[in-house]
Amino acid sequence: MFDTFYIGLLNNLKPKFGKKAMGYALYYINITEVSFYALVGCFFAAFASQLNIGKLSTEKALTVTVLFIFFICLKNWMRYNGKRRNVLNAKSKRVKLKFWKLILLPIACIILAIVFFQAI
């Protein structure tokens, strides 16, 4: 799923920005992936709080979150540099994803995560 978003944004940005498009697409996929997993985490945290299941302490949750974000950035940096990106680009179907949909996805995930976070 995230590979499709990365290649779609890269193909949208490459004519305008050239080689800088790879960096922009990497930042985009990092933000998209973190916001998606934040949405899932906030959903399950809100679900668990409604069931009165035990919670993590704030310090532990912050530490896990920082490590998780660092892991996602490192994973994406290794995945989308070099040969893997070229293989994904060659295998991708030439379906042109709309730029506004690609930008709206992480924004919607962040907004929904905030809504679920308020329910905690």
CNS distance restraints for C-alpha pairs under 8 A (distance, minus, plus):
assign (resid   1 and name CA) (resid   5 and name CA) 6.67 0.50 0.50
assign (resid   2 and name CA) (resid   6 and name CA) 6.12 0.50 0.50
assign (resid   2 and name CA) (resid  29 and name CA) 7.01 0.50 0.50
assign (resid   2 and name CA) (resid  33 and name CA) 7.38 0.50 0.50
assign (resid   3 and name CA) (resid   7 and name CA) 6.16 0.50 0.50
assign (resid   3 and name CA) (resid  88 and name CA) 7.43 0.50 0.50
assign (resid   4 and name CA) (resid   8 and name CA) 5.90 0.50 0.50
assign (resid   4 and name CA) (resid  92 and name CA) 7.52 0.50 0.50
assign (resid   5 and name CA) (resid   9 and name CA) 6.10 0.50 0.50
assign (resid   5 and name CA) (resid  29 and name CA) 7.33 0.50 0.50
assign (resid   5 and name CA) (resid 102 and name CA) 6.96 0.50 0.50
assign (resid   6 and name CA) (resid  10 and name CA) 6.03 0.50 0.50
assign (resid   6 and name CA) (resid  25 and name CA) 5.97 0.50 0.50
assign (resid   6 and name CA) (resid  26 and name CA) 7.32 0.50 0.50
assign (resid   6 and name CA) (resid  28 and name CA) 7.66 0.50 0.50
assign (resid   6 and name CA) (resid  29 and name CA) 5.99 0.50 0.50
assign (resid   7 and name CA) (resid  11 and name CA) 6.01 0.50 0.50
assign (resid   7 and name CA) (resid  88 and name CA) 7.37 0.50 0.50
assign (resid   7 and name CA) (resid  89 and name CA) 6.38 0.50 0.50
assign (resid   7 and name CA) (resid  92 and name CA) 7.58 0.50 0.50
assign (resid   8 and name CA) (resid  12 and name CA) 6.26 0.50 0.50
assign (resid   8 and name CA) (resid  95 and name CA) 7.96 0.50 0.50
assign (resid   8 and name CA) (resid  96 and name CA) 6.45 0.50 0.50
assign (resid   8 and name CA) (resid  97 and name CA) 5.65 0.50 0.50
assign (resid   9 and name CA) (resid  13 and name CA) 6.07 0.50 0.50
assign (resid   9 and name CA) (resid  25 and name CA) 6.06 0.50 0.50
assign (resid   9 and name CA) (resid  97 and name CA) 7.66 0.50 0.50
assign (resid   9 and name CA) (resid  99 and name CA) 6.94 0.50 0.50
assign (resid   9 and name CA) (resid 102 and name CA) 7.04 0.50 0.50
assign (resid  10 and name CA) (resid  14 and name CA) 5.74 0.50 0.50
assign (resid  10 and name CA) (resid  21 and name CA) 6.01 0.50 0.50
assign (resid  10 and name CA) (resid  22 and name CA) 6.32 0.50 0.50
assign (resid  10 and name CA) (resid  25 and name CA) 5.58 0.50 0.50
assign (resid  11 and name CA) (resid  15 and name CA) 7.55 0.50 0.50
assign (resid  11 and name CA) (resid  96 and name CA) 7.94 0.50 0.50
assign (resid  12 and name CA) (resid  96 and name CA) 7.88 0.50 0.50
assign (resid  12 and name CA) (resid  99 and name CA) 6.84 0.50 0.50
assign (resid  13 and name CA) (resid  17 and name CA) 5.94 0.50 0.50
assign (resid  13 and name CA) (resid  18 and name CA) 7.50 0.50 0.50
assign (resid  13 and name CA) (resid  21 and name CA) 5.42 0.50 0.50
assign (resid  14 and name CA) (resid  18 and name CA) 4.82 0.50 0.50
assign (resid  14 and name CA) (resid  19 and name CA) 7.04 0.50 0.50
assign (resid  14 and name CA) (resid  20 and name CA) 7.87 0.50 0.50
assign (resid  14 and name CA) (resid  21 and name CA) 5.27 0.50 0.50
assign (resid  14 and name CA) (resid  22 and name CA) 7.74 0.50 0.50
assign (resid  16 and name CA) (resid  21 and name CA) 7.99 0.50 0.50
assign (resid  17 and name CA) (resid  21 and name CA) 5.32 0.50 0.50
assign (resid  19 and name CA) (resid  23 and name CA) 7.70 0.50 0.50
assign (resid  20 and name CA) (resid  24 and name CA) 6.41 0.50 0.50
assign (resid  21 and name CA) (resid  25 and name CA) 5.94 0.50 0.50
assign (resid  22 and name CA) (resid  26 and name CA) 6.14 0.50 0.50
assign (resid  23 and name CA) (resid  27 and name CA) 6.28 0.50 0.50
assign (resid  24 and name CA) (resid  28 and name CA) 6.11 0.50 0.50
assign (resid  25 and name CA) (resid  29 and name CA) 6.12 0.50 0.50
assign (resid  26 and name CA) (resid  30 and name CA) 6.19 0.50 0.50
assign (resid  26 and name CA) (resid  76 and name CA) 7.15 0.50 0.50
assign (resid  26 and name CA) (resid  77 and name CA) 7.18 0.50 0.50
assign (resid  26 and name CA) (resid  80 and name CA) 7.38 0.50 0.50
assign (resid  27 and name CA) (resid  31 and name CA) 6.22 0.50 0.50
assign (resid  28 and name CA) (resid  32 and name CA) 6.01 0.50 0.50
assign (resid  29 and name CA) (resid  33 and name CA) 5.88 0.50 0.50
assign (resid  29 and name CA) (resid  76 and name CA) 7.68 0.50 0.50
assign (resid  30 and name CA) (resid  34 and name CA) 6.06 0.50 0.50
assign (resid  30 and name CA) (resid  72 and name CA) 6.85 0.50 0.50
assign (resid  30 and name CA) (resid  73 and name CA) 5.92 0.50 0.50
assign (resid  30 and name CA) (resid  76 and name CA) 6.96 0.50 0.50
assign (resid  31 and name CA) (resid  35 and name CA) 5.97 0.50 0.50
assign (resid  31 and name CA) (resid 106 and name CA) 6.86 0.50 0.50
assign (resid  32 and name CA) (resid  36 and name CA) 6.06 0.50 0.50
assign (resid  32 and name CA) (resid 105 and name CA) 7.25 0.50 0.50
assign (resid  32 and name CA) (resid 106 and name CA) 4.81 0.50 0.50
assign (resid  32 and name CA) (resid 109 and name CA) 8.00 0.50 0.50
assign (resid  33 and name CA) (resid  37 and name CA) 6.20 0.50 0.50
assign (resid  33 and name CA) (resid  72 and name CA) 7.61 0.50 0.50
assign (resid  34 and name CA) (resid  38 and name CA) 5.96 0.50 0.50
assign (resid  34 and name CA) (resid  69 and name CA) 6.58 0.50 0.50
assign (resid  34 and name CA) (resid  72 and name CA) 7.35 0.50 0.50
assign (resid  35 and name CA) (resid  39 and name CA) 6.11 0.50 0.50
assign (resid  35 and name CA) (resid 106 and name CA) 5.99 0.50 0.50
assign (resid  35 and name CA) (resid 109 and name CA) 5.66 0.50 0.50
assign (resid  35 and name CA) (resid 110 and name CA) 5.57 0.50 0.50
assign (resid  35 and name CA) (resid 113 and name CA) 7.68 0.50 0.50
assign (resid  36 and name CA) (resid  40 and name CA) 6.39 0.50 0.50
assign (resid  36 and name CA) (resid 106 and name CA) 7.08 0.50 0.50
assign (resid  36 and name CA) (resid 109 and name CA) 5.68 0.50 0.50
assign (resid  36 and name CA) (resid 110 and name CA) 7.64 0.50 0.50
assign (resid  37 and name CA) (resid  41 and name CA) 5.97 0.50 0.50
assign (resid  38 and name CA) (resid  42 and name CA) 5.95 0.50 0.50
assign (resid  38 and name CA) (resid 109 and name CA) 7.96 0.50 0.50
assign (resid  38 and name CA) (resid 110 and name CA) 7.66 0.50 0.50
assign (resid  38 and name CA) (resid 113 and name CA) 6.25 0.50 0.50
assign (resid  39 and name CA) (resid  43 and name CA) 6.07 0.50 0.50
assign (resid  39 and name CA) (resid 109 and name CA) 5.92 0.50 0.50
assign (resid  39 and name CA) (resid 110 and name CA) 6.83 0.50 0.50
assign (resid  39 and name CA) (resid 112 and name CA) 6.46 0.50 0.50
assign (resid  39 and name CA) (resid 113 and name CA) 4.27 0.50 0.50
assign (resid  39 and name CA) (resid 116 and name CA) 7.60 0.50 0.50
assign (resid  40 and name CA) (resid  44 and name CA) 6.30 0.50 0.50
assign (resid  40 and name CA) (resid 113 and name CA) 7.67 0.50 0.50
assign (resid  41 and name CA) (resid  45 and name CA) 6.04 0.50 0.50
assign (resid  42 and name CA) (resid  46 and name CA) 6.00 0.50 0.50
assign (resid  42 and name CA) (resid 113 and name CA) 5.77 0.50 0.50
assign (resid  42 and name CA) (resid 114 and name CA) 7.92 0.50 0.50
assign (resid  42 and name CA) (resid 116 and name CA) 5.52 0.50 0.50
assign (resid  42 and name CA) (resid 117 and name CA) 5.43 0.50 0.50
assign (resid  42 and name CA) (resid 120 and name CA) 7.94 0.50 0.50
assign (resid  43 and name CA) (resid  47 and name CA) 6.11 0.50 0.50
assign (resid  43 and name CA) (resid 113 and name CA) 7.23 0.50 0.50
assign (resid  43 and name CA) (resid 116 and name CA) 5.62 0.50 0.50
assign (resid  43 and name CA) (resid 117 and name CA) 7.59 0.50 0.50
assign (resid  44 and name CA) (resid  48 and name CA) 5.93 0.50 0.50
assign (resid  45 and name CA) (resid  49 and name CA) 6.06 0.50 0.50
assign (resid  45 and name CA) (resid 117 and name CA) 7.80 0.50 0.50
assign (resid  45 and name CA) (resid 120 and name CA) 6.57 0.50 0.50
assign (resid  46 and name CA) (resid  50 and name CA) 6.30 0.50 0.50
assign (resid  46 and name CA) (resid 116 and name CA) 6.14 0.50 0.50
assign (resid  46 and name CA) (resid 117 and name CA) 6.79 0.50 0.50
assign (resid  46 and name CA) (resid 119 and name CA) 5.74 0.50 0.50
assign (resid  46 and name CA) (resid 120 and name CA) 4.65 0.50 0.50
assign (resid  47 and name CA) (resid  51 and name CA) 6.53 0.50 0.50
assign (resid  48 and name CA) (resid  52 and name CA) 6.13 0.50 0.50
assign (resid  48 and name CA) (resid  53 and name CA) 5.25 0.50 0.50
assign (resid  48 and name CA) (resid  54 and name CA) 7.76 0.50 0.50
assign (resid  49 and name CA) (resid  53 and name CA) 5.98 0.50 0.50
assign (resid  49 and name CA) (resid  54 and name CA) 7.84 0.50 0.50
assign (resid  49 and name CA) (resid  55 and name CA) 7.81 0.50 0.50
assign (resid  49 and name CA) (resid 120 and name CA) 5.96 0.50 0.50
assign (resid  50 and name CA) (resid 120 and name CA) 7.87 0.50 0.50
assign (resid  56 and name CA) (resid  60 and name CA) 6.30 0.50 0.50
assign (resid  56 and name CA) (resid  61 and name CA) 5.97 0.50 0.50
assign (resid  57 and name CA) (resid  61 and name CA) 6.15 0.50 0.50
assign (resid  58 and name CA) (resid  62 and name CA) 6.08 0.50 0.50
assign (resid  59 and name CA) (resid  63 and name CA) 6.16 0.50 0.50
assign (resid  60 and name CA) (resid  64 and name CA) 6.12 0.50 0.50
assign (resid  61 and name CA) (resid  65 and name CA) 6.07 0.50 0.50
assign (resid  62 and name CA) (resid  66 and name CA) 6.19 0.50 0.50
assign (resid  63 and name CA) (resid  67 and name CA) 6.23 0.50 0.50
assign (resid  64 and name CA) (resid  68 and name CA) 5.98 0.50 0.50
assign (resid  65 and name CA) (resid  69 and name CA) 6.18 0.50 0.50
assign (resid  66 and name CA) (resid  70 and name CA) 6.16 0.50 0.50
assign (resid  67 and name CA) (resid  71 and name CA) 6.07 0.50 0.50
assign (resid  68 and name CA) (resid  72 and name CA) 6.23 0.50 0.50
assign (resid  69 and name CA) (resid  73 and name CA) 6.24 0.50 0.50
assign (resid  70 and name CA) (resid  74 and name CA) 6.17 0.50 0.50
assign (resid  71 and name CA) (resid  75 and name CA) 5.97 0.50 0.50
assign (resid  72 and name CA) (resid  76 and name CA) 6.07 0.50 0.50
assign (resid  73 and name CA) (resid  77 and name CA) 6.02 0.50 0.50
assign (resid  74 and name CA) (resid  78 and name CA) 6.24 0.50 0.50
assign (resid  75 and name CA) (resid  79 and name CA) 5.98 0.50 0.50
assign (resid  76 and name CA) (resid  80 and name CA) 5.84 0.50 0.50
assign (resid  77 and name CA) (resid  81 and name CA) 6.21 0.50 0.50
assign (resid  79 and name CA) (resid  84 and name CA) 6.23 0.50 0.50
assign (resid  79 and name CA) (resid  85 and name CA) 7.32 0.50 0.50
assign (resid  80 and name CA) (resid  84 and name CA) 6.00 0.50 0.50
assign (resid  80 and name CA) (resid  85 and name CA) 4.94 0.50 0.50
assign (resid  81 and name CA) (resid  85 and name CA) 5.95 0.50 0.50
assign (resid  82 and name CA) (resid  86 and name CA) 6.65 0.50 0.50
assign (resid  83 and name CA) (resid  87 and name CA) 6.18 0.50 0.50
assign (resid  84 and name CA) (resid  88 and name CA) 6.12 0.50 0.50
assign (resid  85 and name CA) (resid  89 and name CA) 6.03 0.50 0.50
assign (resid  86 and name CA) (resid  90 and name CA) 6.14 0.50 0.50
assign (resid  87 and name CA) (resid  91 and name CA) 6.09 0.50 0.50
assign (resid  88 and name CA) (resid  92 and name CA) 5.81 0.50 0.50
assign (resid  97 and name CA) (resid 101 and name CA) 7.40 0.50 0.50
assign (resid  97 and name CA) (resid 102 and name CA) 7.27 0.50 0.50
assign (resid  98 and name CA) (resid 102 and name CA) 6.49 0.50 0.50
assign (resid  99 and name CA) (resid 103 and name CA) 6.35 0.50 0.50
assign (resid 100 and name CA) (resid 104 and name CA) 5.97 0.50 0.50
assign (resid 101 and name CA) (resid 105 and name CA) 6.20 0.50 0.50
assign (resid 102 and name CA) (resid 106 and name CA) 7.73 0.50 0.50
assign (resid 103 and name CA) (resid 107 and name CA) 6.95 0.50 0.50
assign (resid 104 and name CA) (resid 108 and name CA) 6.00 0.50 0.50
assign (resid 105 and name CA) (resid 109 and name CA) 6.28 0.50 0.50
assign (resid 106 and name CA) (resid 110 and name CA) 6.11 0.50 0.50
assign (resid 107 and name CA) (resid 111 and name CA) 6.22 0.50 0.50
assign (resid 108 and name CA) (resid 112 and name CA) 6.12 0.50 0.50
assign (resid 109 and name CA) (resid 113 and name CA) 6.01 0.50 0.50
assign (resid 110 and name CA) (resid 114 and name CA) 6.22 0.50 0.50
assign (resid 111 and name CA) (resid 115 and name CA) 6.38 0.50 0.50
assign (resid 112 and name CA) (resid 116 and name CA) 6.24 0.50 0.50
assign (resid 113 and name CA) (resid 117 and name CA) 5.92 0.50 0.50
assign (resid 114 and name CA) (resid 118 and name CA) 6.24 0.50 0.50
assign (resid 115 and name CA) (resid 119 and name CA) 6.72 0.50 0.50
assign (resid 116 and name CA) (resid 120 and name CA) 6.85 0.50 0.50
